[in-house]
Each structure stands twice: as C-alpha cells, then as structure tokens.
Amino acid sequence: MQALGRHILVEMYECNEEILNDLNFIEKSMIEATRKASATIVQSTFHKFSPHGVSGVIVIAESHVAIHTWPEYKYAAVDIFTCGETIDPWIIFDYLKEKFECEWASRLELKRGQIEVPEGIKLKHKPSNYEEI
C-alpha cells in the first residue's frame, strides 16, 4: 500500500505569546519554512483576530501548511500536509518550532490517501496513470 501524502498534525506548547499574535511574523515564518522545504507556494492568506490569535494557510503545489494560534495559552495548532516524495514536511516543522520559540510540541504523522497499487508500480501524487518503477 502506498500513500498519496503525509499529514503532520502538530500541537505547539509554551510558545512566545507575542510571536503567536503577530500576523506578519507568522506569515513570513511560514513562507520561509515552506521555501526551506523546497515547496512551491501557490497562495497564502492570513487573518488576525481581535483581541488575539492568528489563522492562516499557505497553499502549496504539494498541498498546504496551516496554523491557528491561541497566544493567551501560548499554543499553536499547525497542519503540514505534503504530497509526493520531494518535500520533507519535517523541515517545516523544525523551522516553525524554532521561530515560534516553542518549548515543546507533540506531533502525529498520518499517511493520507493510502492506495493499493500493483507490485512494481509507483503511485504518483497527481497521476495521469501509474508509473513503473
């Protein structure tokens, strides 16, 4: 069985609350993280809530990176979903953990779109048909 993508669900705790309330810093950090992982950015959109909190998503050709912050709890929920084998989602995770000054994080990696294909065939993440290995 092969998977179309990897989805990392991240819980970041004891982050810098000022950073988690700074829309510009968060967007810039997430763009830098996706570029470091060699992802192809398609579009980004972010929103600052009043009195605090930021939500945003970066759509990448390989899927998406999303965030929701609760600065008052020093907490951020981050989704990193990548398709194919060219992007390492853990580069994004490591970069954001450092930039948000996160003291600890829990993470869970899921294989998304698990597809059964014939032996000797490699599943493309956006197939027009199957490719032989």
SULDARA-V960500 format. One record per pair of residues at least 24 apart in sequence whose C-alpha atoms are under 10 Angstrom apart, sorted by the first residue. I is the first residue (numbers start at 1). J is the second residue. Records with the same first field share a line. If there is no record, write none. Layout:
BEGIN
I=J + J
END
This chain:
BEGIN
1=113 + 114 + 115 + 116 + 117 + 118 + 119 + 123
2=111 + 112 + 113 + 114 + 115 + 116 + 117 + 121 + 122 + 123 + 124
3=83 + 84 + 110 + 111 + 112 + 113 + 114 + 115 + 116 + 123 + 124 + 125
4=82 + 83 + 84 + 85 + 111 + 112 + 113 + 114 + 115 + 123 + 124 + 125 + 126 + 127
5=62 + 63 + 81 + 82 + 83 + 84 + 85 + 110 + 111 + 112 + 113 + 114 + 125
6=63 + 80 + 81 + 82 + 83 + 84 + 85 + 87 + 88 + 89 + 109 + 110 + 111 + 112 + 113
7=63 + 64 + 65 + 79 + 80 + 81 + 82 + 83 + 89 + 108 + 109 + 110 + 111 + 112
8=65 + 78 + 79 + 80 + 81 + 82 + 89 + 90 + 93 + 107 + 108 + 109 + 110 + 111
9=66 + 77 + 78 + 79 + 80 + 81 + 93 + 106 + 107 + 108 + 109 + 110
10=67 + 76 + 77 + 78 + 79 + 80 + 93 + 97 + 105 + 106 + 107 + 108 + 109
11=75 + 76 + 77 + 78 + 79 + 102 + 104 + 105 + 106 + 107 + 108
12=69 + 74 + 75 + 76 + 77 + 78 + 96 + 97 + 100 + 101 + 102 + 103 + 104 + 105 + 106 + 107
13=73 + 74 + 75 + 76 + 77 + 97 + 100 + 101 + 102 + 103 + 104 + 105 + 106
14=71 + 73 + 74 + 75 + 76 + 100 + 101 + 102 + 103 + 104 + 105
15=69 + 70 + 71 + 73 + 74 + 75 + 76 + 97 + 98 + 99 + 100 + 101 + 102 + 103 + 104 + 105
16=71 + 72 + 73 + 74 + 75 + 99 + 100 + 101 + 102 + 103
17=52 + 53 + 69 + 70 + 71 + 72 + 73 + 74 + 75 + 76 + 100 + 101 + 102
18=52 + 53 + 71 + 72 + 74 + 100
19=69 + 71 + 74 + 99 + 100 + 101
20=52 + 53 + 54 + 55 + 68 + 69 + 70 + 71 + 72 + 73 + 74 + 75 + 76 + 100 + 101
21=48 + 49 + 50 + 51 + 52 + 53 + 54 + 55 + 69 + 70 + 71 + 72 + 74
22=48 + 52 + 53 + 54 + 69 + 71
23=47 + 48 + 49 + 53 + 54 + 55 + 56
24=48 + 54
25=99 + 100
26=54 + 55 + 56 + 67 + 69 + 96 + 99 + 100
27=54 + 55 + 56 + 57 + 58 + 67
29=92 + 95 + 96 + 98 + 99 + 100
30=56 + 57 + 58 + 65 + 66 + 67 + 92 + 93 + 95 + 96 + 99
31=57 + 58 + 65 + 92
32=92 + 95 + 96
33=65 + 89 + 90 + 91 + 92 + 93 + 94 + 95 + 96 + 99
34=58 + 59 + 60 + 64 + 65 + 80 + 87 + 88 + 89 + 91 + 92 + 93 + 95 + 96
35=60 + 91 + 92
36=87 + 88 + 91 + 92 + 95
37=86 + 87 + 88 + 89 + 90 + 91 + 92 + 93 + 95
38=86 + 87 + 88 + 89 + 91 + 92
39=63 + 64 + 82 + 86 + 87 + 88 + 89 + 92
40=64 + 87
41=65
62=86 + 87 + 125 + 126
65=89 + 92 + 93
74=100 + 101 + 102 + 103
75=100 + 102 + 105
76=100 + 102 + 105
77=105
78=107
79=107 + 108
80=109
81=109 + 110 + 111 + 112
82=111 + 112 + 125
83=111 + 112 + 113 + 124 + 125 + 126
84=123 + 124 + 125 + 126
85=124 + 125
END
